[in-house]
Amino acid sequence: MSIEVRVPALGESVTEATIATWFKKPGDTVAVDEILCELETDKVSLDVPSPAAGVLGEILAQEGETVAAAALLATIVEGAAGAVAPAAKPAAAVAAPAPVAAAPAAKDVEDAPAAKKAMAEAGLSRDAVQGSGRDGRVMKEDVAKALAVAAVAPAPVAAPPRAPVPADDAAREERVKMTRLRATIARRLKDAQNTAAMLTTYNEVDMSGIMELRNAYKDQFEKKHGVKLGFMSFFVKACVHALKEVPEVNAEIDGQDVVYKNYVHMGVAVGTPNGLVVPVVRDADQMGFAAIEKKIGEFGLRARDGKLSMAEMQGGSFTISNGGVYGSLMSSPILNPPQSGILGMHKIQDRPVVVNGQIVIRPMMYLALSYDHRIVDGKGAVTFLVRVKEALEDPRRLLMDL
């Protein structure tokens, strides 16, 4: 009996994916739950397991193709190798989920195919188009209206074509199609620059206090909590402390409104082989050092394996990015829309500083806060960064809420 292999549920607002890799070819034997292929969405990679034991039949979507949620990918000829149960029962069990997998897509608003094509050709973001169809569906005429509005801007919507390259240079080049993740990163970063009035303020912090505290308690901390005491938990706690005093850095603009959030969902930027992702530590303001370290460690491992879900990377209210792990001494981080603030950490470097009139060597780190000047003024941004600096240089302030 032939069993259908379909695209699994992709998550809220995600309607399509790209076939990244097929791990099996037609005629290969497969076991139940054995991974058949990998899909790539705007944010995460998804494994597609085999719904039954048997032989892989026809592959209906090739590598590089874009497929919709619940689309048919391939077929499995059930029972040809290693099926452990009568054919009738697995068939019933597997056939039933097909409409269930399609259910999440029904909640998403599927734009008109002609509109999708027009947006892609114009390099236009979906967020820049106001849909007039049912439930906000974008129609082709909506794209035309958005392009007409954008035409008054001096800058072109699409990137300019590449300059001609000499033939001998072209022969030594390699052209590789951007992954969906990389394309999404590029679009979101450029959208952030085009939308927000982004500004960056800098400071530096003496890391001696944290390093001494870590050295004194790291063994006891790891023995009791089963996780190492790193720097990230101190930075998360320091930012939570500062956000309480300067709540606009934790807010966002929604049309003509400012949305203030009485919670802190802390995004932590993580580098992966495929690009930067930002999983979210939810309710970080309610968590202790150990819980924060465990969650960040878990996210880091799963991010490198491409196992983060869409839900885990949505809803952040503030972001921390640590370029210091790659050796960066100073940088200006770009906002993660629709957030209004992002803190950049950098490399800890011994430098001469003046303390009590004396030149001493201290482990110093530059901090950079990029913020949306539409909602956060200079005083608020500087106050936030100074509060972070004070909490890091004297971690006891965190315990006493000072």
ROVEX-708003 format. One record per atom (N, C-alpha, C, O): x, y, z. Coordinates in pm, whole numbers, plus 50000, padded with zeros to 5 digits. Layout:
residues N
XYZ;...
end
This chain:
residues 402
500844988150000;500005000050000;500885012550000;501925012850065;500465022649927;501245034949916;500835045050023;499645048050038;501805050250097;501575060050204;502155073450161;503275074050109;501405084050182;501865097350144;502805103250249;502595101550369;503825110150202;504735117750289;504485132550259;504705137150147;504025139950360;503645153850339;504495163250425;505135159050521;504485175950388;505165186250466;504475187350602;503255189050607;505235186450712;504615187650844;504195202050873;504495211150796;503505203950986;503115217451027;504365226051042;505345221951105;504345238050984;505525246650980;505565257151088;506595263551107;504465259151158;504445269351263;503605281251222;503235282851105;503295289551320;502445301051299;503035310551195;504205314251202;502195314551098;502505324250992;503515319150889;503895326650799;503965306550900;504895300950803;504105292050708;503515282150752;504095295350580;503245288250485;504015279850385;503405272150311;505345281050379;506095273450282;507515270750331;508005277250423;508145261150266;509515257350301;510235253250174;509625251550069;511555251850185;512375247550072;512985234050102;513465231650214;512975225150004;513625212050021;515135214150024;515725217949923;515745211750138;517185213750150;517955201450103;518845202450018;517615189750159;518355177450128;517455165350136;516665164050230;517555156550039;516945143350048;518015133550095;519085132450034;517735126350202;518685116650255;518455102650198;519285093750215;517335100950130;517005088250067;516675090549921;516315101649881;516805079949842;516435080749700;515405070049669;515295060249744;514655071449562;513635061449530;514235047349526;515295045049467;513515038149590;513985024349595;514695020749724;514895008949753;515085030849804;515745028049933;514725023150035;513585027650038;515175013650117;514325009050226;514395018950341;515445024850367;513275020850408;513215030350519;512475024150636;511605015750617;512835028450756;512165023850878;511215034750925;511305046250882;510315031251013;509395040951070;510185051751143;511085048651221;509845064251118;510475075951180;511905078551133;512565087451187;512385071151036;513705074150979;513595087250898;512605089350828;514605095750909;514555108850844;514715107250693;515675101250645;513735112650619;513755111750474;514405123950410;515215122650318;514045135750460;514595147850401;514585159150505;513995157950613;515245169950471;515295181650558;514695193450483;515015195950367;513805200750553;513185212750498;513785224950565;514185224450681;513845235750492;514385248250544;513315258950532;512825261750423;512955265250647;512005276250647;512765289150669;513995289350666;512025299950692;512675312850713;513585312950835;514535320750841;513305304350933;514045304951059;514665291751101;515735291751162;514045280551071;514525267851124;514575257251015;513975258750908;515295246551045;515295234750959;514425224051024;514435222451146;513685216750943;512785206450993;513095193150928;513305192450807;513135182651008;513305169150956;511945163250924;510985165150999;511875156050814;510635149250776;510845134350794;511585128150717;510215128150896;510395113850920;509485105450832;508475110350780;509845092950816;509015083750739;507805079550824;507975075650939;506595080350769;505415076450846;505215061450855;504365056850930;505995053750779;505815039150780;507105032450735;507965038850674;507225019650764;508355011750715;508045006750576;506905003050547;509045006550490;508825001750353;509905006350260;511085006850297;509515009750139;510455014250036;510025027949986;508845030149959;510985037149974;510665050349924;510305049449776;511075044549694;509095054349744;508645054049606;509055066449531;510235069949528;508115073049471;508405084849389;508635097149477;507895099449572;509675104949445;509915117849509;509265128549422;509605130149305;508325135949481;507515145449405;508005159849417;507555168549342;508925162549509;509495176049526;511005174549539;511485168049632;511735180549448;513175178849443;513885189249531;513285199049573;515175186849556;515975196249634;515965210049567;516115211249446;515785220449651;515735234049600;514345238949569;514145251049551;513365229949562;511995234149533;511335239849658;511645235849771;510435249349637;509645255149746;508295248149751;507605246849649;507915243749870;506665236249888;505815242849996;506335249050089;504515241549982;503585247350078;503365237750195;503705225950187;502805242950303;502475234450418;501515223550373;500575226150299;501775211250420;500955199450391;501085194450247;500335185650207;502025200050169;502205195550031;502755181350029;503435176950122;502455174149920;502905160449904;504365160349861;504735166649762;505205153149936;506635152549907;507035139849835;507815140149740;506495128649881;506895115649825;505875105149868;504895108249936;506125092849828;505285081649870;506155070549926;507315068949887;505585062850016;506245051150075;505435038850036;504225038350059;506095028849977;505455016049951;505575008050079;506645002850111;504475007050151;504505001450286;504694986350285;504204979350197;505444981650388;505564967350412;506604960350328;506804948350345;507274967550238;508244960850152;509504956750226;510214947750183;509784963550338;510984959950415;510794963950559;510764975750592;510674954250643;510714956850785;509434961550847;509464966250960;508304960750778;507054964650842;506744954850952;506774942750930;506434959851071;506274951151187;504834948551223;504544941651321;503924954051144;502514952051175;501774949551045;502274953150939;500574943451051;499794941350929;499564954550858;499464965150919;499484953550726;499404965750646;498174974150677;498224986350671;497074967450709;495814974950728;495914984950841;495464996350826;496484980850954;496524989851069;497435001851046;496985013051069;498704999951002;499515011850980;498915021250878;499045033450890;498255015450776;497665024150674;496625033250735;496575045150704;495805027750821;494775035950885;495405046250975;494955057750982;496465042151045;497085051251140;497785062751070;497805073951119;498375059750953;499135069950884;498265078650797;498505090650783;497245072550738;496395080250648;495655091250721;495395101950665;495305088650847;494515098550921;495215111750942;494555122150930;496545111950972;497155124951002;497215134650885;497445146550907;497015129950759;497175139050646;496355151650658;496905162650644;495015150650683;494265163050699;494655170750823;494525183050827;495155163650928;495565170651051;496755179551023;496835190751073;497715174350941;498905182350910;498535194950835;499205205250847;497465194050757;497075205850680;496355216150764;496225227750724;495885212050883;495075221150963;495785233851002;495185244650992;497075233251049;497725245751086;497795255650971;497705267750991;497965250250847;498075259350734;496775266850711;496775278050661;495645260250749;494365266750726;494245279450808;493515288550769;494955280150923;494905292051006;495735303350947;495495315050977;496725299850860;497565310050800;496835316550683;495975310350620;497175328850656;496595335850543;497465333350421;498605337850416;496935326150325;497685322750204;497475333650100;496365335450051;498545341050067;498435351649969;498215345949829;498555334449802;497655354049742;497405349849605;498735346449536;499695353949552;498805335449461;500055331749393;500615342949307;501825345249304;499725350149235;500205361249151;500825372249235;501785378649192;500275374449356;500825384549446;502195380349497;503115388549505;502335367449531;503635362349578;504705364549471;505815369049499;504335361149348;505305362449238;505695377049218;506865380249197;504685385949224;504955400149205;505855405649315;506755413549288;505625401549441;506455406249552;507885401249537;508845408549562;508025388549495;509365382849479;510125390049368;511315393049383;509445392749256;510115399349144;510535413649179;511545418649130;509725420149264;510025434049300;510935435149422;511365446149457;511225423949486;512035424349608;511305431149721;511925437649806;509985429549724;509155436449822;508835427349939;508445415949920;509005432350061;508705424750181;507205423150197;506435432150166;506795411450247;505365408950273;504815419050373;503655422850363;505645423350468;505195432950570;504905446750511;504215454750573;505435449450393;505255462550332;503985463550248;503705474050190;503225452650241;502025452350158;500795450350246;500765441250329;499805458750229;498545457650303;497555449550221;497145453950113;497165437850271;496265429150197;494825433950204;494345438150309;494125433150091;492725437150086;491785425250072;490565426850074;492355413250059;491525401350043;490975396350176;491145402850280;490335384950171;489745379250291;490805376050395;491835370150364;490555380050520;491485377850632;492855384250606;493865379550657;492875395050526;494135401950501;494985395950392;496165399050382;494385387250309;495125380950201;495605391450101;494855400350062;496875390250061;497455399749966;497085395549824;497325384149784;496515404949749;496165402649609;497185409849520;497975418149566;497135406649391;498105412349298;497995427549293;498995434649284;496745432649300;496565447149295;497125454049420;497515465749415;497155446749533;497745452449655;499245454849636;499795464849683;499885445449567;501325446949540;501565458949450;502515466549470;500695460549350;500835471949259;500695485149334;501405494749305;499755485749430;499585497949509;500815500749594;501275512149603;501365490049656;502555491849740;503735496549658;504515504949704;503875491449537;504975495649450;504785510149406;505765517549390;503535514149385;503275527949346;503655537649456;504175548549430;503395533549581;503775541849695;505285542349708;505865552949734;505915530749690;507375530149706;508105537549595;509265541349610;507405539549482;508055545949367;508465560349395;509355565649329;507805566749493;508145580649525;509445581549603;510025592449612;509915570549658;511175570649734;512335571149637;512265565349528;513425578149673;514565579349582;515325566449564;515905564149458;515335557849666;516125545649658;515345534749585;514125534049601;515975526349505;515285515549434;514845504749531;515465502749636;513765497849496;513245487249582;514155475049577;514465469149680;514575471349456;515415459549441;516875463449435;517215474849404;517745453749467;519175456349463;519625458549319;519085452249228;520605467249296;521085469549159;521785457149106;522315449249184;521795455348973;522465443648915;523965444248939;524535455048955;524575432548940;526015431848962;526775437148841;526365435348726;527875443748869;528705449048761;529325437548682;529555426848737;529595439648553;530215429148469;531555424648527;532305432648583;531825411748514;533055405848566;533865400248450;533285393848361;535165402348446;535995396448339;535815381348332;535595374848434;535925375848212;535665361548192;536595352748275;536165342648329;537875356648285;538805348248361;538495348348509;538755338548579;537935359648560;537505360048701;536245352048721;536105344848821;535305353148627;534045345848639;534265330748643;533545323548711;535275326148570;535555311748567;536035306548701;535965294548727;536525315348785;537035311248916;536055314349029;536395312849147;534855318548993;533835321449094;532855309949106;532715301649017;532185309649220;531145299549243;529875306649286;529895314449381;528795304149219;527505310449249;526625300349322;526325289649270;526205303949443;525365295149526;524105302749567;524195314049614;522965296749549;521705303149584;521625305449735;521975296549812;521185317149776;521045320149918;520015310749981;518985307849921;520315306050101;519335298050173;518195307050218;518335319250225;517065300950250;515925308750299;516295316150426;515895327650446;517075309450514;517475315850639;518315328150612;518075338750670;519325326850524;520205338250495;519425349450429;519645361150460;518515346050337;517715356350271;516825363750371;516645375850362;516275356350466;515415362550568;516235371650659;515795382550694;517435367150698;518315375450781;518625388450708;518545399250767;518975387450579;519295399350501;518105408850493;518255420950510;516925403350468;515735411850455;515405418750587;515105430750588;515445411250698;515065416950827;516055427650872;515655437850928;517335425450849;518325435350889;518165448150808;518285459250862;517895446550679;517715458550596;516415465550632;516355477850632;515365457950663;514095463850707;514305472050834;513735482750850;515125466650926;515385473651052;516055487151026;515715497151088;517025487250934;517715499850902;516785509750833;516885521850856;515885504750750;514995513450675;513855518850759;513335529750732;513445511450862;512265514950940;512595522851066;512035533551089;513505517651147;513805523751276;514795535451261;515615535751169;514675545051354;515675555751363;516765550651456;516805553951575;517645542351401;518575534751484;519815543051520;520415549751436;520165542251647;521315549451700;522015540251799;521375531551859;523325541951817;524075533451908;524845541952007;525475551951970;524805538052134;525595544652237;526525534252300;526185522452307;527695538752345;528735529552390;529165532552534;529015543652584;529685522152598;530295523552730;531265512152746;531375503652658;531965511752856;532855500552885;532655496253029;532265504253115;532935483653054;532695478153187;533935470653234;534565463353158;534265472553360;535355465253425;534785451953471;533905451653558;535265440953415;534715427653442;535345420953564;535085409253590;536175428153638;536875422153753;535905416353855;536105405253904;534835423853886;533905419353988;533245406153953;533165397154036;532765404953828;532115392553785;533115381153781;532805369953823;534315383653730;535305373053719;535725367953857;535925355953874;535865376853955;536195372554090;535055364454152;535285354454219;533825368954127;532665361754181;532555347854118;532285338154188;532765347053988;532705333953920;533785324553973;533505312854000;534995329653988;536085321154037;535825316154177;536225305054213;535145324354258;534885320554397;533795309954408;533845301554497;532795310354318;531615301754336;531335292154221;530355284654227;532165292154116;531835284153998;531765269254029;530905262253975;532665264154114;532645249854145;531395246154224;530745236154194;531055254254325;529845251454404;528595252854318;527645245054330;528595262754231;527445265154143;527215253154052;526085248354039;528285248353988;528145237053896;527765224253970;526995216153919;528305222454089;527985210454167;526515210154207;525875199654205;525975221654243;524585222154289;523595222254173;522555215654180;523895229854067;522925231853961;523185223653835;522335222953746;524355217553827;524645209253710;524895217153583;524745211653473;525265229753594;525545238053478;526625248053516;526695252353631;527475251853420;528545261253448;528005275453460;527025279153394;528645283353544;528275297353561;529035305553458;530255307253469;528315310653357;528945318553251;528685333453269;528185337853372;529035341053166;528815355453171;527385359253130;526865369353176;526755350953045;525465354752989;524395356753096;523575365853083;524405348653200;523375350253304;523535363653375;522535369853412;524765368153395;524985381353456;524455392453365;523835401953412;524705391153236;524235401353143;522715401453132;522095412053126;522105389653130;520655388953126;520055395553250;519125403553240;520595392253368;520075398053493;520315413153497;519445420553544;521465417753448;521765432053448;520815439453354;520355450453386;520515433553238;519595439853144;518175440253199;517465450253184;517755429453263;516425429053325;516315440353428;515305447353433;517355441953508;517385452353610;517265466253546;516505474653594;518015468553436;517995481553371;516665484053298;516195495453293;516065473553242;514805475153169;513665479453261;512735486153217;513745475753387;512715480053482;512765495153503;511735501653524;513965500653497;514115515053517;513845522953389;513375534253394;514155516753273;513955523653146;513055514753059;513545508352965;511755514253087;510855504753021;510685507052872;510275497952800;510975519152822;510795521452679;511765513252594;511495510652477;512895509052653;513835500652579;513255486552559;513675479252470;512285483052644;511635469952636;510285470852565;509515461252565;509995482452504;508695484552439;508845483652288;509955481852237;507745484952217;507775485152071;506695494552019;505725497452087;506895499051897;505925507751831;504975499251748;505405490851669;503675501451766;502655494751687;501745505451628;500815510151694;502015509251503;501255519951440;501515533151511;502635538051513;500455538751568;500565551351643;500655548951793;500585558451871;500795536451835;500835533051977;502225528252018;502985523051936;502525530052146;503715524252207;503245513152300;502455515652391;503735501152280;503325489652361;504405486952466;505505482652433;504065489752592;504985487052702;504715472952755;503565469052773;505765465452779;505645451452817;506045449552963;507145453153003;505145443853039;505405441253181;506005427353200;505665420153294;506885423753110;507605411153115;508875413153033;508985422752957;509825403953048;511045404452968;511245390952903;511575381052969;511045390552772;511375378752693;512705381852624;512745389152525;513775376152677;515125379952635;515605371652516;515785359452528;515825378152403;516405371252289;517915370352306;518565379952346;518465358652275;519915356552286;520425352052150;520155340852107;521165360752081;521645357551946;522655346151952;523595346452031;522455336251866;523315324451862;523785322251718;522965321651626;525065321251699;525605318451566;525545303651535;525885295351619;525115300251413;525065286351368;525755285451232;526025295651170;526055273251185;526675271951053;525855278150941;526395281750837;524525279250961;523655284550856;523325299250873;522685305150785;523745305450984;523425319451006;523025322051150;523015313051233;522685334551177;522355338751312;520885336151341;520005339551261;520615330151456;519245328351503;519145334251643;520155335751713;517915337651684;517725344351813;516625337251892;515465341551889;516965326351963;515975320152051;515655329352168;516465337952205;514475327552227;513975336852329;513835329852463;513155319752475;514495335452565;514335330852703;513125338252760;513215350052795;512015331352769;510765337652811;510725339952962;511175331653040;510155351552999;510035355353139;511375354653210;511485349353321;512405359953144;513745359953203;513775367753334;514625365253420;512855377253349;512815385153472;512345377053592;512485381453706;511795365053567;511345356453676;512315345053704;512035336553789;513445344753635;514365333553644;515625336953722;516055348453728;516205326553784;517475328153854;518645325253762;518465321653646;519855326853815;521065324853735;521125310753675;521415309153557;520855300653756;520965286853709;519975283853597;520325277653497;518725288353614;517695285853512;518065292753381;517835287153273;518625304653389;519025311953268;520165304653197;520135302953075;521175300353273;522305293253214;521865280253148;522335276853039;520965273053212;520475260353155;519725262753025;519935255652927;518855272753024;518065275452905;518945280052789;518755275552676;519905288852816;520795293652710;521655282152657;521875281052536;522135273552747;522925262052704;522125252652617;522635247452518;520875250452654;519985241752575;519735247752437;519785240752336;519465260752433;519235267352306;520475266552215;520355264352095;521645268452275;522865268252195;523085254852126;523435254352008;522875243952200;523055230552143;522045227852033;522405222851927;520795231252058;519745228451961;519825237651840;519445233751730;520345249851860;520515258951747;521565253651651;521385254251530;522655248451704;523715243051619;523245230751542;523735228051433;522285223351599;521745211451531;520545214851443;519985206051378;520155227751441;519005231851361;517685226651413;516755224251335;517565224851545;516375218751604;515465228651676;514495224551740;515755241451666;514895251251731;513565252351656;513535251451533;512495254351730;511185256151668;510935270951641;511605279551698;509955273751555;509605287551526;509125294651651;509455306351674;508345287551734;507785293651855;508885298251950;508705308152022;510025291251950;511125294752040;511885307151994;512725312352068;511615311851874;512325323651823;511385335351797;511745344651724;510215334951855;509245345651837;508895352151971;508975345652076;508515364751967;507995371452085;509015377952175;508655382352285;510275378952134;511285385352217;510995400252235;510445406652145;511385405652350;511175419952376;512485427752380;512465440052371;513615421052394;514945427252396;515935416352359;515675404552380;517085420352303;518055410452255;519455413752305;519835425352318;520225403052334;521645404152367;522425396552260;522095385152227;523465402952206;524305396652105;525755396852155;526245407252197;526415385452149;527775384452202;528785382252090;529135370852059;529245393252031;530275392251928;531645389351985;532575386151911;531765390452117;533055388052181;533545373852166;534755371352170;532625364252151;533055350252137;533825348052008;534545338151995;533665357251911;534395356151785;535595365551782;536305366251681;535835372851892;536985381751899;536685396251869;537615404351862;535415399751851;535065413651819;535345422651938;534925419752051;536045433751913;536365443252019;535335454452026;535095460052133;534705457651912;533725468551909;532855466751785;533365463951676;531545468451801;530635467751687;529335474951723;529095478051839;528505477551621;527205483751642;526135473651601;525885472051481;525495466851695;524495456851659;523275463251592;522935474751618;522615455551506;521415460151437;520195454951511;520175443451557;519175463351522;517965459651594;517305447251536;517425444451417;516615439951622;515845428251584;514365432251586;513725431151691;513795436751473;512425442151472;511415432051527;511585420051507;510375436751597;510015450851622;510585456251753;510085466151806;511625449851806;512205454051933;512845467851920;513185472251810;512995474552033;513535488152034;514945488852089;515525499752095;515515477552131;516865477852186;517585464552170;516965453952173;518905465252152;519745453352148;521095456952209;521665467352176;521605448452297;522885450752363;523955442052301;523785429952288;525055448252261;526175440852206;527275439152310;527785448952364;527655426652337;528795423452422;530025421552332;529895418352214;531205423452389;532415422152309;533515414952386;533305410352498;534665414052325;535795406752382;536295413352510;536405425552519;536605405052609;537215409852735;538725410952709;539375401252672;539255422852730;540665425252699;541305433052813;540745442952861;542485428652857;543215435952960;543675449352903;544335449952800;543305460252974;543695473652930;544085482053051;543595479753161;544965491953030;545295501053140;544165510953163;543695517353069;543735512153287;542695521753323;543135528953450;544005524353522;542515540253474;542845548153593;541805545153702;540615547153681;542275540253817;541425537253933;542015544454054;543155541754094;541235553454112;541705561054229;543035568154201;543915568454287;543155573654083;544355581154048;545545572854009;546615578253983;545385559454005;546485550553970;546175543053841;545035539353816;547205540953759;547035533153636;547175518353671;548215513953722;546125510753644;546125496453673;545635488953549;545015494753459;545925475953545;545475467453434;544205460253477;544195453553581;543125461653400;541845455453432;541255448553308;541505452853196;540495437953330;539805431353218;538595439853177;537605440553251;538665446153063;537635455453020;536855450052901;537385442652818;535595453952894;534745450352781;533965462652735;533395469952816;533945464752603;533095475252547;531665470052533;531445458652491;530705478552567;529295475452550;528705485152447;529105496752442;527765480252368;527105488752268;525605486352275;525145474952264;524845496852294;523385496052293;522855503052169;522965515252157;522285495352076;521585501251963;520115502252000;519545492952057;519505513551967;518125515752008;517375523551902;517965530251818;516055522751909;515185529851816;514905543651873;514185545151971;515485553751811;515395567351863;513965572951852;513675583451910;513085566151779;511705570651771;510985569151905;510045576551935;511435559551985;510755556752111;511675558652231;511205561852340;512985556852212;513965558052320;514805570552295;515455571652191;514795579952389;515635591752371;517045589252425;517305578852486;517925598852403;519315597052443;519485594952592;520295586752635;518735602452672;518835601052817;518475586952861;519175581052943;517385581552807;516975568052844;517995557652804;518275548452880;518565558952681;519545549352634;520805549452719;521315538852758;521305561452750;522515562552831;522255557452973;523095550553030;521085560853029;520735556053163;520695540853166;521215534753260;520085534753063;520025520153057;521435514253058;521725505053135;522305519352972;523645513552960;524465515653087;525255507053125;524285527053152;524995529553277;524515519853386;525315514953465;523215517153389;522685507753489;523235493553466;523525486353561;523355489853339;523955476853307;525395476553354;525835466753415;526145487053325;527545488053366;527685487053518;528535479653568;526845494353592;526925494153738;526645480353795;527315475753887;525635473553737;525275460253787;526375450053758;526605441053838;527055451553645;528115442053610;529375444653692;530065435153730;529685457153718;530895460153792;530735457253941;531725454854011;529495457353990;529225453954131;527995445154134;526895450054160;528135431754107;526975422854098;526105422654224;524965418154220;526635427354336;525825427554459;524625436754443;523625435054514;524695446454352;523575455454328;522345447754279;521215451654306;522585436854205;521475428854155;520705422254270;519485421254266;521435417954371;520795411354485;519955421154566;518925417554623;520425433654570;519725443754652;518825452754567;518255462354618;518695449754437;517825457354347;518175472154350;517305480754367;519465475054333;519935488954334;520415493054195;520855504454176;
end
